[in-house]
Amino acid sequence: MDVLKEFEECCVVVCGVKKAYVLNCFKDKGDFIRDFYRNYEFVDDLYVDDDVLKISVADWSNCIEKDVSMIRERLPECLQLVTSGNVWFDIFNKSVNKGAAIKFVREYFNIKREECMTFGDQMNDYDLLNNVGESYAMDNACDTIKMVF
């Protein structure tokens, strides 16, 4: 969280088990936040009493690539940062991602890799797309996803 404090123009969303938390200073972005989160609360402080699943950040600076690079370099080794939309990026535990989830579901239901198909558009879909037999990039996908899938 200390790393993100330097990026005051970015809207940080702490995604917990109970709800998502957004700083009060971003109340004017309520309509935007509502497009992505159903259960959220504006708070004075992001150190919340909840189990944190991930941190999402909306970066409207037009420098998202630069900001992502700067933040990524300063994160602990156990965390990863990936883009999840045109202005969004997510920070979460490296072992938790859509690829691990689809692999778990496949193994649980005894579904072969080649029996699965996925679609994705952002880097948060990369591991998902890599863990099934057929993967497709959406028309609006970021360039990296389009090049690989």
PEWOFEN-V428179 format. One record per pair of residues at least 12 apart in sequence whose ideal C-beta (glycine too) atoms are under 6 Angstrom apart, sorted by the first residue. I is the first residue (numbers start at 1). J is the second residue. D is the distance in Angstrom with one decimal. If there is no record, write none. Layout:
BEGIN
I_J_D / I_J_D
END
This chain:
BEGIN
3_71_5.7 / 3_74_4.8 / 9_61_5.5 / 10_57_5.0 / 10_59_4.8 / 11_26_4.6 / 11_29_5.8 / 11_58_4.2 / 12_57_5.4 / 13_56_4.3 / 14_46_4.9 / 14_48_5.9 / 14_52_5.8 / 14_55_5.7 / 15_53_5.0 / 15_54_4.9 / 16_50_3.2 / 16_51_6.0 / 16_52_5.5 / 17_50_5.9 / 17_51_4.6 / 18_50_4.9 / 19_39_4.4 / 19_40_5.7 / 19_41_5.6 / 20_37_4.4 / 20_40_4.1 / 21_41_5.7 / 21_43_5.0 / 21_46_6.0 / 21_48_5.0 / 22_40_5.9 / 22_42_5.5 / 24_42_4.8 / 24_44_5.9 / 27_42_5.5 / 54_90_5.3 / 54_92_3.9 / 55_91_4.5 / 56_90_5.2 / 57_89_5.4 / 58_87_5.2 / 58_88_5.7 / 59_87_5.6 / 60_87_5.6 / 68_89_5.4 / 79_91_5.7 / 80_94_4.7 / 82_123_4.1 / 82_124_4.7 / 83_122_5.3 / 83_123_4.6 / 84_122_5.1 / 84_124_4.1 / 90_124_5.7 / 97_127_4.5 / 98_127_5.7 / 98_128_3.6 / 99_127_2.6 / 99_128_5.2 / 99_130_5.9 / 99_131_4.4 / 102_128_5.5 / 102_131_5.0 / 103_131_5.2 / 113_133_5.1 / 114_133_3.5 / 116_132_3.7 / 116_133_5.7 / 117_134_4.3 / 118_132_4.9 / 118_135_5.2 / 119_136_5.1 / 119_138_5.8 / 120_145_5.9 / 121_138_4.1 / 121_140_5.5 / 121_141_4.1 / 122_142_5.7 / 129_149_5.4 / 135_149_4.7 / 137_149_4.3
END
